């Protein structure tokens, strides 16, 4: 085909098209947009694949494959095709925009200047966000949470293992004054709970609100293998709410001094596991995690797992949060449960009874939570390590740079409707670049995540050690 003539496309299945060009004339990249000048009016399409090949004795050419966006059309042949201008993409998106809130979280990579807007209603389904360390995953999650807080009334509970979102309600100085005022109002009812805080702001859990499985997992007791201790634990838990003990240490001392062998064994077990030294416990003070996530509680809650000193305490806090939300599911209070670094909370292979129990809750919420208004936003660096029954229930995908082919294969197996070449491109993403798919967008979309309004929590280690001496 002469280079001064546009290529022509063919469509036989009403949805997909293809055309051929010389390698030097390839103008549209995978994920980019083309306009097909159909007799009935221009059609917008997205390029989903490029294949180099030879046809007979002709010189090598490139087969460009794509998907028509919008409604199906009758088969066609010989329709001139050109790269779409960003304005054409913007006009098409405006024509299909639903009446629900749209969350402007960045810019479309293949249509410069066109905002990436996520359909807020899609968060009624589970979302999977993944990207390797350094991809901008945590920053992107913060941007999404900010927009949800500002533009919707959806309740949000965040399990924050690295203290990245403890300043989610603190607006940056460089944010527009009017926007900063709106965001401050939207986050006025945001509660951050950390162990180091005082009073009701302290992160704590109450053992008496746990069910039998949680109590047993905390003390690593099996209801069959540890018959007497488990029975003593159940009896103790029913009476401890009215006990005179003000600290876990006082309770442990009393248990070890008991004349009952099973109760004394419980005290020894508690001491040997170091449970009385955990800073997470609450005896009678109010504002426990169980109360915090109850219906009518704060609109947004950040559970600062990173403030807890031991992995076991972090596992307990995560499990207690998920359990409390599930116990109150019949309230049908729409809630987005954000699990950052989810490979530590709901892994495929749990490293202890508390993590196993947290995984059970996550799997149950993934499978049944939507009918009660409970949805997940699961974020991780390692898709392979997430429990398969959690990731398989996700309908929305936000994929950032991912060099591991094995991890990409896991993502591809779950989100099979995303074109293979679009997924493969994630290995070359830069900082903040992403592929968004599922109900969040009308079609798989390449984008760059936009700026955050709130301060980032946590901190990176200094890198000045690499400077010349």
Secondary structure as GFF3:
##gff-version 3
##sequence-region A 1 469
A	DSSP	beta_strand	8	11	.	.	.	ID=ss1
A	DSSP	beta_strand	16	22	.	.	.	ID=ss2
A	DSSP	three_ten_helix	23	25	.	.	.	ID=ss3
A	DSSP	beta_strand	33	38	.	.	.	ID=ss4
A	DSSP	beta_strand	41	53	.	.	.	ID=ss5
A	DSSP	beta_strand	61	68	.	.	.	ID=ss6
A	DSSP	beta_strand	76	83	.	.	.	ID=ss7
A	DSSP	alpha_helix	86	96	.	.	.	ID=ss8
A	DSSP	beta_strand	102	108	.	.	.	ID=ss9
A	DSSP	beta_strand	115	119	.	.	.	ID=ss10
A	DSSP	three_ten_helix	120	124	.	.	.	ID=ss11
A	DSSP	beta_strand	127	130	.	.	.	ID=ss12
A	DSSP	alpha_helix	137	151	.	.	.	ID=ss13
A	DSSP	beta_strand	155	160	.	.	.	ID=ss14
A	DSSP	alpha_helix	177	186	.	.	.	ID=ss15
A	DSSP	beta_strand	190	193	.	.	.	ID=ss16
A	DSSP	three_ten_helix	199	201	.	.	.	ID=ss17
A	DSSP	beta_strand	205	206	.	.	.	ID=ss18
A	DSSP	three_ten_helix	207	209	.	.	.	ID=ss19
A	DSSP	alpha_helix	212	218	.	.	.	ID=ss20
A	DSSP	alpha_helix	227	239	.	.	.	ID=ss21
A	DSSP	three_ten_helix	240	242	.	.	.	ID=ss22
A	DSSP	alpha_helix	248	256	.	.	.	ID=ss23
A	DSSP	alpha_helix	261	272	.	.	.	ID=ss24
A	DSSP	three_ten_helix	275	277	.	.	.	ID=ss25
A	DSSP	beta_strand	281	282	.	.	.	ID=ss26
A	DSSP	alpha_helix	289	292	.	.	.	ID=ss27
A	DSSP	beta_strand	300	304	.	.	.	ID=ss28
A	DSSP	three_ten_helix	305	307	.	.	.	ID=ss29
A	DSSP	alpha_helix	311	327	.	.	.	ID=ss30
A	DSSP	three_ten_helix	329	331	.	.	.	ID=ss31
A	DSSP	beta_strand	335	339	.	.	.	ID=ss32
A	DSSP	three_ten_helix	342	344	.	.	.	ID=ss33
A	DSSP	alpha_helix	353	368	.	.	.	ID=ss34
A	DSSP	three_ten_helix	369	372	.	.	.	ID=ss35
A	DSSP	beta_strand	374	380	.	.	.	ID=ss36
A	DSSP	three_ten_helix	383	385	.	.	.	ID=ss37
A	DSSP	alpha_helix	388	391	.	.	.	ID=ss38
A	DSSP	beta_strand	396	399	.	.	.	ID=ss39
A	DSSP	alpha_helix	405	414	.	.	.	ID=ss40
A	DSSP	alpha_helix	420	424	.	.	.	ID=ss41
A	DSSP	three_ten_helix	425	428	.	.	.	ID=ss42
A	DSSP	beta_strand	433	437	.	.	.	ID=ss43
A	DSSP	beta_strand	445	449	.	.	.	ID=ss44
A	DSSP	three_ten_helix	464	466	.	.	.	ID=ss45
###
